[in-house]
Amino acid sequence: MKRDVIKIDEEKCIGCGACIPGCPEGALQMIDGKARLVSDLFCDGLGACLGECPVGAIEVEKREAEPYDEVRVMRDNIVPKGINTIKAHLKHLKEHGQTEFYNQAMSVLVEKGIKIEEPEEKKQVQGESCGCAGSQIKHLTPDTPVAETVTDASSQLSQWPVQLALMNPSAPYFDKAELLIAADCAPFAYGNFHQRFIKGKIVIMFCPKLDQTIEMYIDKLAQIFTLHEIKSVSIVRMEVPCCGGMEIILQKALERANKVKMVKVDIITIDGKIR
């Protein structure tokens, strides 16, 4: 039968594994450093994993495939992983309007004597991403100082441009540089970003999820490491899973340049703390 099934572009896949938590059904696994679809039987084709991929390597295609088997997925993959995975799977089916699959899943739980509260109905807000931690809506309350004081908020930026897409790998400011590779969102989340992270550093910024030039980024970073003596490398990224792609991109660039570097990684929480 022809139906919707996940397709993975192995050339684009950077092996970050961000898609795996979005597939509790067990259709995706990390094999040989790449995300792989291990069974059509376990893929429901709803695409919850799409929003997690930072490089757009996953899409849904319609092709000949075995029918999705909800009962087998529940018995073999979902139930053995425990209550939290069961709840996540039921919520996934509810949000995608898969009533038939949901009822089949509940019947398996009854069969196995597993009691679980049914997830509440939730209307998806227009523009809200399904399942992607990086795009979930949150309202944050900034920390308020006891007394307002005037502080030195001068810029510590020592070069321009900062976006990797605009940078020239042969720029002289890379010579003996201490590199700071920062996620686009990080300076907005951490209030004292300039003083804590930028001071004395050459800044490189990009987004591993939204930017569509990941292969070019790997190549540019590799050129920078090849053309210049780099003193140190640090990453400042957000806590969301897709931001982990920054470390993978840097690792691939170092491998391409045949360089070995110790990399310091700071992770910023959405509410502006260093994790």
N, C-alpha and C positions, 0 to 999 in steps of 0.2 A: 504493500500500500504506500501511497505518497502522503507524507506528512512533514510538519516542521521539525527540524533537528538542528542542533548546534553544529557549526562548522568553525574550525580553528585554523587560522593562517599561521603555519609554523614559522614562516619567514619573519612575520611581525612579532610573534610571541617572544617576550623577553624572560619568561620563566619566573615571574615574580610571585605566582601562586595566588594572587588576589581574587581570582575567579573561584577558587576551590570552596571557600566557605559559603558562597552563593549557590552551591549545588549540593544540598544535603542528600539528594537522591543518589549520589555516588557515580554519576555519569562521567565526571571529570576527575582526573588524577594527574599528579606530577610524575612524568616518566622521562628519564634522560634529560632533565632540565627544561622540559617543555610541558605545557598543559595539553593533555590528550583526552579525547572522547573515547572512553573505554568500552561503552556499550550503547547502541541505539536504544536498546530495551529500557535503559534507565533514564534516558533523556526525554523530558516531557515537552521540550521545544518552546517553553514559555519565555526563555531568555533572561531569567533573573541574574545570570552571571555576566550579561553583556555590560551592565553599568559598572562592574567592578574592574574591567580590563582597562589599564591605563594607556594602552597603545592601540585600542580598537582592533585587536586580533581575532575577536569572536563575532560571529554573525549567525543569524538563523536562515537556513535554506530549506526549501521544500524539495524532498527527494524520496526515492524508494527506501523504506526502512521498516524494521519490525515494529509492530504496534507497541506503544508504551504500556508497560504492565505495572499499574499502581500497587496491586497486591504483592507482587514479587519485590518491588522496591521497598515497600513497608517491611516485609518479612526479612529480606536479606540485608538491607542497607540502613533503614531508618530506625527501627525498633532496637537493634543491637547497640546503637550509639547513645541511647538514653533519652530521658524526658525532654531535655532542652532541644535536642535535634527533632524529636517528634513535634514539639510545639512550633518550632521554626518551619517545619514542613507543612503542618496544617495551616499556619498563617499564610505561607506562600500560596497554597491552593486556594484559600479564601480570597486573597487579594487579587488573584487572577480569574476569579469566577468559575473555578473548576469544581462545580458541585458534585458531578459524578465521581471524580477522583477522590474528592473529600469524603464522600459517603463510603467509598471502598476502603479508604484509609481507616475510617472510624470502625468499620466492620472488622478489620484486622485487630484493632485494639480491643474490641469486645471479645473476639475469639481468644486473645491471649490474656484476657482478664486485666488489662491495663486501663485504669480509670484516669481520665484527664479532662480538665475543664476546656470546653470549646472556646477558641479565640473569639474575642468580640469583633463585630463588624467594624470595618474602618474604611471610610471614603478616602480615596486618594486625591490629594489636592492637586489642581492643575499645575504642572511644572515640577512637581515633587518626584524625584527619582525613586524607583522601586528597589529597595534593598541596598542602595549604595550609601555607605556610612558617610562619605564625603559630601553628599548633597542633602542629608537630612536636615530639616528645618529646626533650628534651635534659637531661643531668645536668651541672650547672655546679659548678665548684669555686671558692668565693669566695677573693679575695686575702686572705692572712693577713699582718698587719703584723709587723715584726720584733719590736717590743715593744708590748704593750698599754698605751695611755695613755688617760686620761679627757679627753674633748673636749667642747666646747660643742655639744650636739645639740638646742638649743632650737628650737622651731617658729618659722618665719618667716611663717606664715600670718596674713594681716591681715583676712580677711573670711570669712563663712560665709553660704550654702553654697558649695561649689565645683563640684558637678555641674551642668552646663548645664541639665539637665532640671528642676532645682529653682530655678533663678535667676530673679529678677525683672529684666527689662532696664532698668527705671527706677531701680534701686537707686543711691543717691547715691555709693557707693564707686567707681562707674565714671567719675565726673567727673574728667577729666584723668589717667586711669589709664594705667599701663603694663601691658598685658595679657599674661599668659602662658597660652597655650592648650596644655594638656598631655594626652597620651594616658593613659588609666587605668593602663597597665602601667609607664609611664616612672619614677614615683617608686620603684617596687620594684626596677627594674633598675639605677638609678644611686644609689649609696650616699649621696652628698653633695647630694641633690636640693634640700633646703631652702636651704642656703647658696649653692649655685651658681645655682639657677634661680628660686626663689620670692621671695627677699629683695627687698622693694620693689615686688613685683608683685601684681596682682589675678589670681587663678587661676581658670581655666575648664577643667573636665575633661569628657571624654566619650570613647567608643570608636566609631570610624567603622564597625566591623564588626559588633559585637554589639548596639548600640543600634538600636532600630527607629523612631526619631523624627528621622531626618536632615532632612527638610523643615522640621520645627519648629525644629531647631537652626539651620538657615540663616536662618530668619525671626527667631529670637531674637538671633542675632549681628548681623543687619542692623539690628534695632531698637537694639541697644547702640551701634552705630556712628552711627546716626541721631540718637539722643537725647543723646549725650555727645561731648565732645571727648576723643579717645583719643590719648595722647602717643606710644605705641609698641605694636607687636604682635610677639610672638615665639611660635614653636611648638616644643615639645619632643615628639618622637614616637619610636616604635620603628622599627627598621630593616626590619621585615617589610612586605611589599608592601601589605597591606590598610590599614596605618596611613597610607599616602600619601593616603588619602581625607580626612584632616584638612585638608590644604592645599587640596584641591578645595572642601571645604565652606566654608572661610574665604574663598576666592576668590569663590565664588558669593554669599556674604553681603556682601562688599565691593561687588560689582557691583550687588546689590539695593539697597544703601544709597547707591549712586552715590558711593563713596569710593575713594580711591587711597591705599594704605599700603605702605611698605616693610616686609617681613616677614622677620624673622630665624628661620631654621630650624636646630635642633640635632637630630641623629639619634642615638639611643642604641642600641648593639648589645645583643644578648641577654645577652652576658657583662659588661655594665655599663660599656662604654667609650663615649666620644663619637666618632662617626665623622666 
